[in-house]
Structures are given as C-alpha cells and as structure tokens.
Amino acid sequence: MRKFTWKKWLLATIVFLAVVAIALFISFTWFMNKSKPVIDGELAVNVLEQDVSVTRDDKGVPHIFAQTDADLYRAQGYIQAQDRLFQMDLARRQASGRLSEIIGEATINSDKHFRTFSLRDAAEKSLSAYDPESKQVLEWFAEGVNAFIAEAKEKNTLSYEFALLGYEPEDWSVEDSLTIGKYMAYDLGGNWNALAFRHWALQNFGEDKAKELFMKYPENASSIIEANKENPVAVAGQFQADLLPNEFNGSNNWVVSGEKTASGTPILADDPHLGLSTPSIWYQMHLNSPEQNVSGVIFAGIPGIILGHNDDIAWGVTNVGPDVQDLYIEIPNPDNPTQYRYDGKWEQAEVRDESIKVKDGDTVDFEVVVTRHGPIMTNLAFKDTEPTAQFAMQWTALQPTAELSAILGFNKAKSWNEFEKALEDFKAPAQNFVFASKDGTIAYKANGQIPIRKQGDGQLPVPGDSSDYGWEGFIPWDELPTIINPKEGFIATANNEVIGEEYPYHITNFWAQPYRFERIKEVLAANDSITVEDMMRLQMDQQNLYAREFLPNLLASIKSKNHDGKYAEIIKLLEEWDMIDAKESGAPLVFHTLMVKLQEVLFKDQMPEDMYKLMSGKFNITDQLLRSAYAGDKSIWMEEQGGVDTTVYKAFELTVAQLEDQFGQNVSKWQWGDFHQLTFDHTLGSASPILAAYFNAKKVPIGGSKVTVQAADNDAAGNVDHGASWRFVVDAGDLSSAYHIVGPGQSGHVKSNWYQDQVIDWANGVYHQTFVRKEDIKGKTLLLKAK
C-alpha cells in the first residue's frame, strides 16, 4: 500500500510539473506573440490623411503605396516601428549617451563616450541646415513612429525587449532621426584614435622607431613633431578601445558600362561592410507615391532610401575614409581649467552639463568641455588629473550638415546631373558614390567635406594654442574626385586609394589594403559580357590576393629556419594552396593566423594592452615593414626581433602552437570554417547563454576573409561579425527589380518568419529579387486606414 502511494504521489507530481511547464510555455508564447507586427488586414492610423497599402513580399520587404508623400513618410515611420522599434530606440539612446537610463552602471562609460563625441548636440544644431521640405519629411516620419508607439502602449503590444528591460519608449523626435544619422558619420568617419596613438608613440619609442608606425611620415612638419614631443598628453592606460568603430568599416562597389555587359546596359553592385548583428543595421523598403518610386535600404529610424534605385537611376557607396578628425594639443589655464590658451590669451571654453541618469543608481555628474576646435577628448582618457596638455577634436560631422536633404534628392533624381546636385548636401561621412542610369551613364564621385589644413597632413595632433594651425575650408565640391563614363568601361572602389600623386589636396594616407579592389578590377577587366549573375558571383569571390603577394616570401623565411623539417606538412599545405579562402581549406586558417601573430610578435609586448588595441592600421603597417624588409631595407622593429626571417618564424611557431591547441595535431583535418564562423548576435544575447541561444542565429562555417571581395572579418575567437551588411546588384536597363541580401533578415521580432531567414542566404550568396511594379509584388497586404 505504501509503495502504491509513493508511485501515486510521484505521478501526481510529474503531472503537476507538466501542467505548470505547459502553462508557462503557453504564457511565454502568448507574451512573445502579442507584439508580432500585424502584416495583413486593416489598421486605423490616425495620422494618415488617406489610406495607405503595405504589401510585405516573401522576404518581408514592405512595399508602401501612398497617395501623397506626407502619408508615404508617415507610413514609413509606422512600418519601421512595427518591425524595428526597439532597435531604433536603442540606437538613439546609444548615440545620445542615454543607455544607462535603461541598463544601469554597465553603460556609463559608453554614455560618457558618446556625450563627449557630441552626436546629439551636432544633430540638434544640424536642424538649422535643413530646408523646410526636408524638415517636413522628418516631422511626417516622426508622426508615423509616434502613432505606432501610442497604439502599442494602448494595446500593451510593445515588443518583448521593452518588457525585459522594464521601460517604455519615449515619443520619437526629428532630432532622434538626425542623431542616428550622426552616429553613422561616427561609425564611418573616425581617425582621431590614430593621431592619439602616434602622439603616444613619439613619446615612447623615439622619432626613428615611431616613424615606422606612420602610413607616411610627415615631411616638413618639424614644428608639429616637436609640439607633440614637448606637450605630452596622458593616453596609455586610459582609453577604452572597445568603444572605437571597427577599423574595417568599408565596402565594395562597382558599376560597369553597357559596353561590357551582356544586356548592353549598365550594371551596378554594392555591398557596404559594417557590423553583422540581429537585427540588421539596414532595413529594406520600397516607397511609392505619385512623386517617387524608390527601393533599397535605410537605417532604421531615418526616412527615405539611402542606397538603392528608382525608375531611372541606381546608386551605391563605399567609405572614402578621409582624415576628417583632427586632434589639437590644448593648454589649459592652471588657475581656470576651462580656459585654454590661444594666440597668447586665455579663452573660455563652452561647458555643457551632461549629467547621466543611471537605472537603479545615482545620477553621474559629467561635463563636456568644448574649445574653439571641438570637445576635449581627454575627459574620456583620464580623471582627477591636474590640468596639463589635453586633446580637443575637430570633426566635420560636428558641423551642421543636411544629409537627409541629399537622400531625398537621390530618391527623386532622374539623371546624373540631378543626382550630383543632391550630393552637395551629403557632407559627413564622406562616401564613394557610384551611379548608373537607364540612359547608359555610369559615374563616380568621392563626396563629402574634406578639410584643407593650414599645416600638417592629419597624421599627428597639432598645437591648439596658435592660429597658425587649423582648417582653412574644405576641398571645393567641384574638385572632389569625379569620373563619368571612363574609357575602361567600369568604375570600382573598395576603400582603396582613389587619387594619384597629381591630386592637389590631401585626403588621407590610411587607405584600406588594396586586395579587394585589385581582385574586383582583375575580374571586371577580363570580361566584356558581364551579367547580373557574374556580379553576384564576384560579391562572393574568395580569392586571396594578400596571400598572392606575401606567401612566397613568408614560406621562404619559414623554410630557412625549419632545419629539422618539423613543419614540413604545414609548409606543404601552404605550398599547395590555391589561395582561395574556402571554408573547407586548412591553408587560410594558417595564413590568417600567421598575419595576426606577426603583428603580435612585432608590437604587442612593446606597448600597453590598450595602446595595442588603439593602434589602427596594424595590418597596413605590418605590410609596409614586410615589403621593406624583403626589399632589403632595414627596419628597427624587424631588427629587434632578429630580422625578417626570424620574425616570421617566431610568428609561425606561435601560429602552429595555437592551431594545434585549438584543432589538434592532425593538420589534414584543419579547416578555415571550423574557426571562421558567421554570427548575427542580438543585443540581448550578450546578457546570458540562455538568451543567446534564443535570440542569436546558429553559427555557420563560411569562407572569405577581411581581404577577399566576399568580405567576412572575424574577431579573435573566429566569429565573423563584420562584412557585407547588405548585398545589392541591379541592371539599369531593367529597374523594375533588383537583387538583394539583407542578413540576417528584415524583422527584429524573434517570432517573425523574417527574423533570421537570410542567414544561410548570406553565407551562400542566395539573392532575393525585389520588384517595384505593383502588379509584380506578391505577399500579404496591410491596409493602413486614415481616421
């Protein structure tokens, strides 16, 4: 009897737990599903003047059809908020330095960083640069976002992220959209950290050794070099390098004339390289009104289409990467640290109260001090230090600029002349624009504000206490690099050097490694019957020209030291490599690890950890040292390691030791894809392994690398978290459709079918075709009803 009772109680307990588990599962599913966007049927939207239809196609791309531009932009704001409101809110908070209000102490340093960079302040000042029509578009867009916020609050259907963090979003403002725009200028237009690092290097290595860490050593700039030596600014041990934009933010783009295509009309391709995350940084949309029919991508939180095509033209961008941030060595008044010396007098700086509210904590007092040159950056670097020389930053994006006006102009442009006219308003960040039109024109312009300096070339901080230094304007707009219908029949950029020695103005000395550009040029030059499919294949090309340049010399160095034949199998692996970064190949694993280990051998032990992270251009500098050494020139850095052969062999031994530890000693089983794996992480995934498993996409082994056209840059753990955030190919002869990949997908909602449905597409190069004629668009339609 007792035994029977025990079993009975056990069964009852199991049933009870099962019921509770089912109830919890049902409750959780209901909680997650209640905030899914409504994608069909009808919804009343009280800000609309007339009904608007929104059809989401099989990839979740919303096609918005409105009777007026006013309703078009209101609907765009509403639909973006449906799919991406949490992302939009987080983006405006990050750029404004307001994350701590919802997260707590963990983001105080991030908030200080972005308040010092003054993105919100610059956005608010930029509003004055906009014409009434552009301001009206911003207001219409904000009305649409706020209509959704009000509806979601009323119906208790805000997305789950807000509930998990325990807050509700504020109303959207015009300044919020502009602040997100300024964040993109921050993400794509930074070089201040390189100046800070070189200043530190001059203090710590001496001029000759520091000279080898410059992309091009400044000539006739002895006064600037001496100023850096005589006025040291505390840098090492302070900077938080993890807040810096990714050094490899760039892109590929190209356009081919009809003379070289099978269709006889131009083909354009673009794939901007940014961080890979869930949701995507891009949101794909199609906007249609009687005044425009435009399709492409935009940053969530901004109206219009920044990249894409309309019925007459197509366009794409890559990052120019000019030196648009200068550091000034400011000398504070010992008796009043908010005054700074300028031409023999003390000038009062602007002091902004930027107190930071902290969730579940005390408000943090914080001030941003702004000199005539810009914000004092050393607030980020050290605290409680007696006044000494400090850095202030001048930056083009801190001036009032009106990029949205340019975007709205792109959307309605019908020719190169109209498109180029719109470019006058696109000032920060500077971008390489490529263009194609149905009339056969192909064109290019490196567009944006690029400073002209009184002295120096932007590689070192300059004295801030003298009017002999500073900017004296910008490169004239009509003298920016421009190409129209070149005889080669194509134009390509990949963050490479876009000017020759004859160009009269300084842009930068820090161009991307040339390998992506050289491969694109190699493929385009060899084909006179190019198709859209060829362009898709080229965007997925994994040929490694970096290895083509350096591997023969590296192997010679390794062989010269491998006296006992210990590494014969690995050497053979590299010798037989076809120099394609295929995921199944073991050679890319060895090569790319070796190139990182070379940097570590040369630099890592000679500087503090934060300075090593702050050091931009490590690949470029290492390339320079290797080229010089193999050409027979002396290098202090190489000689300190015993010469180039010894340096390479040290790095090779470290490479093999690391790979054997990670992947075993059976070299035949090593594969690039075992290390190099695609990831699209969600912000909430970093909070715990459980949330990561739920919100993050499953990792996918992939090929490519940071130097291949299929851009796929990885972190130290092998996570591919940077690359082609959007891929786009279009034939200008038929602008009724184009081909896209937006990884990981369109939706920010984990329960949506379009949350991560393009992850495998991204890995394998499977494009979706997006149409712009209403009769060609298939999917579910939502009618937004005017009240």
LINDA-V489874 format. One record per residue. N is the residue number from 0. RES is the residue in one small letter. D_LAST is the distance of its C-alpha to the last C-alpha in whole Angstrom. Layout:
BEGIN
n/res/d_last
N/RES/D_LAST
N/RES/D_LAST
END
This chain:
BEGIN
n/res/d_last
0/m/71
1/r/70
2/k/69
3/f/67
4/t/65
5/w/64
6/k/63
7/k/61
8/w/59
9/l/59
10/l/57
11/a/55
12/t/54
13/i/53
14/v/51
15/f/49
16/l/48
17/a/47
18/v/45
19/v/44
20/a/43
21/i/41
22/a/39
23/l/39
24/f/38
25/i/35
26/s/34
27/f/34
28/t/32
29/w/29
30/f/29
31/m/29
32/n/27
33/k/24
34/s/23
35/k/23
36/p/20
37/v/18
38/i/19
39/d/18
40/g/16
41/e/12
42/l/10
43/a/6
44/v/6
45/n/5
46/v/8
47/l/7
48/e/8
49/q/8
50/d/9
51/v/12
52/s/14
53/v/17
54/t/20
55/r/23
56/d/26
57/d/29
58/k/30
59/g/26
60/v/25
61/p/22
62/h/21
63/i/18
64/f/17
65/a/15
66/q/15
67/t/16
68/d/18
69/a/15
70/d/12
71/l/16
72/y/17
73/r/14
74/a/14
75/q/17
76/g/17
77/y/15
78/i/17
79/q/20
80/a/19
81/q/19
82/d/22
83/r/24
84/l/23
85/f/26
86/q/28
87/m/26
88/d/27
89/l/30
90/a/31
91/r/30
92/r/32
93/q/35
94/a/35
95/s/34
96/g/37
97/r/35
98/l/36
99/s/38
100/e/35
101/i/34
102/i/37
103/g/40
104/e/44
105/a/44
106/t/42
107/i/43
108/n/45
109/s/42
110/d/40
111/k/43
112/h/44
113/f/40
114/r/40
115/t/44
116/f/42
117/s/40
118/l/37
119/r/34
120/d/36
121/a/37
122/a/33
123/e/32
124/k/35
125/s/34
126/l/30
127/s/33
128/a/34
129/y/30
130/d/30
131/p/26
132/e/25
133/s/25
134/k/24
135/q/21
136/v/21
137/l/21
138/e/19
139/w/16
140/f/18
141/a/18
142/e/14
143/g/13
144/v/16
145/n/15
146/a/12
147/f/14
148/i/17
149/a/15
150/e/13
151/a/17
152/k/19
153/e/17
154/k/18
155/n/21
156/t/21
157/l/22
158/s/25
159/y/28
160/e/30
161/f/28
162/a/29
163/l/33
164/l/33
165/g/32
166/y/29
167/e/25
168/p/24
169/e/23
170/d/20
171/w/21
172/s/22
173/v/24
174/e/27
175/d/26
176/s/26
177/l/29
178/t/31
179/i/31
180/g/32
181/k/35
182/y/35
183/m/36
184/a/38
185/y/40
186/d/40
187/l/42
188/g/44
189/g/46
190/n/50
191/w/51
192/n/52
193/a/55
194/l/56
195/a/56
196/f/58
197/r/61
198/h/61
199/w/62
200/a/64
201/l/66
202/q/67
203/n/68
204/f/70
205/g/71
206/e/71
207/d/72
208/k/71
209/a/67
210/k/68
211/e/67
212/l/64
213/f/62
214/m/61
215/k/63
216/y/65
217/p/65
218/e/67
219/n/69
220/a/67
221/s/69
222/s/68
223/i/65
224/i/67
225/e/69
226/a/66
227/n/64
228/k/68
229/e/69
230/n/65
231/p/64
232/v/61
233/a/60
234/v/58
235/a/60
236/g/59
237/q/56
238/f/53
239/q/51
240/a/51
241/d/48
242/l/45
243/l/46
244/p/44
245/n/46
246/e/49
247/f/48
248/n/44
249/g/45
250/s/44
251/n/45
252/n/44
253/w/46
254/v/45
255/v/48
256/s/49
257/g/49
258/e/53
259/k/53
260/t/50
261/a/51
262/s/48
263/g/49
264/t/46
265/p/45
266/i/44
267/l/42
268/a/42
269/d/41
270/d/41
271/p/40
272/h/42
273/l/40
274/g/40
275/l/39
276/s/37
277/t/34
278/p/32
279/s/33
280/i/33
281/w/31
282/y/27
283/q/27
284/m/24
285/h/24
286/l/22
287/n/21
288/s/20
289/p/22
290/e/23
291/q/25
292/n/25
293/v/27
294/s/28
295/g/29
296/v/29
297/i/28
298/f/29
299/a/26
300/g/24
301/i/25
302/p/23
303/g/24
304/i/27
305/i/30
306/l/33
307/g/32
308/h/32
309/n/31
310/d/32
311/d/35
312/i/36
313/a/36
314/w/37
315/g/38
316/v/40
317/t/43
318/n/44
319/v/46
320/g/47
321/p/49
322/d/51
323/v/48
324/q/49
325/d/52
326/l/54
327/y/56
328/i/59
329/e/58
330/i/61
331/p/60
332/n/62
333/p/64
334/d/63
335/n/59
336/p/58
337/t/55
338/q/57
339/y/58
340/r/61
341/y/60
342/d/63
343/g/65
344/k/63
345/w/60
346/e/57
347/q/54
348/a/51
349/e/48
350/v/47
351/r/44
352/d/43
353/e/41
354/s/42
355/i/40
356/k/39
357/v/40
358/k/38
359/d/41
360/g/43
361/d/44
362/t/43
363/v/45
364/d/46
365/f/46
366/e/46
367/v/46
368/v/48
369/v/48
370/t/51
371/r/51
372/h/50
373/g/48
374/p/47
375/i/50
376/m/50
377/t/53
378/n/51
379/l/50
380/a/53
381/f/56
382/k/55
383/d/58
384/t/60
385/e/62
386/p/61
387/t/62
388/a/61
389/q/57
390/f/55
391/a/52
392/m/50
393/q/48
394/w/46
395/t/44
396/a/40
397/l/41
398/q/40
399/p/37
400/t/36
401/a/33
402/e/33
403/l/29
404/s/30
405/a/32
406/i/30
407/l/27
408/g/31
409/f/32
410/n/29
411/k/29
412/a/33
413/k/35
414/s/38
415/w/41
416/n/41
417/e/37
418/f/37
419/e/40
420/k/39
421/a/35
422/l/38
423/e/39
424/d/36
425/f/37
426/k/39
427/a/39
428/p/40
429/a/42
430/q/42
431/n/44
432/f/41
433/v/42
434/f/41
435/a/41
436/s/40
437/k/40
438/d/43
439/g/45
440/t/45
441/i/45
442/a/45
443/y/45
444/k/45
445/a/46
446/n/43
447/g/43
448/q/44
449/i/48
450/p/50
451/i/54
452/r/56
453/k/59
454/q/61
455/g/60
456/d/58
457/g/56
458/q/58
459/l/59
460/p/58
461/v/59
462/p/61
463/g/58
464/d/61
465/s/61
466/s/60
467/d/62
468/y/59
469/g/55
470/w/53
471/e/54
472/g/51
473/f/49
474/i/50
475/p/49
476/w/46
477/d/48
478/e/51
479/l/49
480/p/50
481/t/49
482/i/50
483/i/49
484/n/50
485/p/53
486/k/56
487/e/56
488/g/53
489/f/51
490/i/50
491/a/49
492/t/48
493/a/49
494/n/49
495/n/52
496/e/54
497/v/53
498/i/55
499/g/59
500/e/62
501/e/62
502/y/58
503/p/59
504/y/56
505/h/56
506/i/53
507/t/54
508/n/57
509/f/55
510/w/54
511/a/53
512/q/56
513/p/56
514/y/56
515/r/53
516/f/53
517/e/56
518/r/55
519/i/52
520/k/55
521/e/57
522/v/55
523/l/54
524/a/57
525/a/59
526/n/56
527/d/56
528/s/54
529/i/51
530/t/48
531/v/44
532/e/46
533/d/49
534/m/46
535/m/45
536/r/48
537/l/49
538/q/46
539/m/48
540/d/51
541/q/53
542/q/57
543/n/58
544/l/60
545/y/60
546/a/63
547/r/64
548/e/65
549/f/66
550/l/67
551/p/71
552/n/72
553/l/70
554/l/72
555/a/76
556/s/75
557/i/75
558/k/78
559/s/80
560/k/79
561/n/79
562/h/83
563/d/83
564/g/81
565/k/79
566/y/75
567/a/76
568/e/74
569/i/71
570/i/72
571/k/73
572/l/69
573/l/68
574/e/71
575/e/69
576/w/66
577/d/64
578/m/62
579/i/59
580/d/57
581/a/56
582/k/55
583/e/58
584/s/60
585/g/62
586/a/63
587/p/60
588/l/60
589/v/63
590/f/63
591/h/59
592/t/61
593/l/64
594/m/62
595/v/60
596/k/64
597/l/65
598/q/63
599/e/64
600/v/68
601/l/67
602/f/65
603/k/64
604/d/67
605/q/68
606/m/64
607/p/62
608/e/60
609/d/57
610/m/59
611/y/59
612/k/55
613/l/55
614/m/57
615/s/55
616/g/56
617/k/59
618/f/58
619/n/59
620/i/62
621/t/63
622/d/63
623/q/65
624/l/68
625/l/68
626/r/69
627/s/71
628/a/73
629/y/74
630/a/75
631/g/77
632/d/76
633/k/76
634/s/73
635/i/74
636/w/71
637/m/73
638/e/76
639/e/76
640/q/75
641/g/78
642/g/77
643/v/74
644/d/76
645/t/76
646/t/73
647/v/71
648/y/73
649/k/72
650/a/69
651/f/70
652/e/71
653/l/68
654/t/66
655/v/68
656/a/69
657/q/65
658/l/64
659/e/67
660/d/66
661/q/62
662/f/63
663/g/67
664/q/70
665/n/69
666/v/68
667/s/68
668/k/65
669/w/63
670/q/60
671/w/57
672/g/54
673/d/56
674/f/55
675/h/52
676/q/49
677/l/46
678/t/43
679/f/40
680/d/39
681/h/36
682/t/36
683/l/37
684/g/40
685/s/42
686/a/42
687/s/44
688/p/45
689/i/43
690/l/40
691/a/41
692/a/42
693/y/39
694/f/37
695/n/39
696/a/40
697/k/43
698/k/46
699/v/47
700/p/50
701/i/50
702/g/52
703/g/52
704/s/52
705/k/51
706/v/54
707/t/52
708/v/50
709/q/48
710/a/47
711/a/48
712/d/49
713/n/50
714/d/50
715/a/54
716/a/53
717/g/52
718/n/48
719/v/47
720/d/44
721/h/44
722/g/44
723/a/41
724/s/38
725/w/36
726/r/39
727/f/38
728/v/40
729/v/39
730/d/41
731/a/40
732/g/41
733/d/38
734/l/35
735/s/33
736/s/33
737/a/35
738/y/36
739/h/35
740/i/36
741/v/34
742/g/36
743/p/35
744/g/32
745/q/28
746/s/27
747/g/28
748/h/27
749/v/31
750/k/30
751/s/28
752/n/30
753/w/30
754/y/31
755/q/35
756/d/35
757/q/36
758/v/39
759/i/42
760/d/40
761/w/41
762/a/44
763/n/45
764/g/44
765/v/41
766/y/39
767/h/35
768/q/34
769/t/31
770/f/30
771/v/28
772/r/28
773/k/25
774/e/27
775/d/29
776/i/27
777/k/27
778/g/25
779/k/22
780/t/19
781/l/15
782/l/12
783/l/9
784/k/6
785/a/4
786/k/0
END
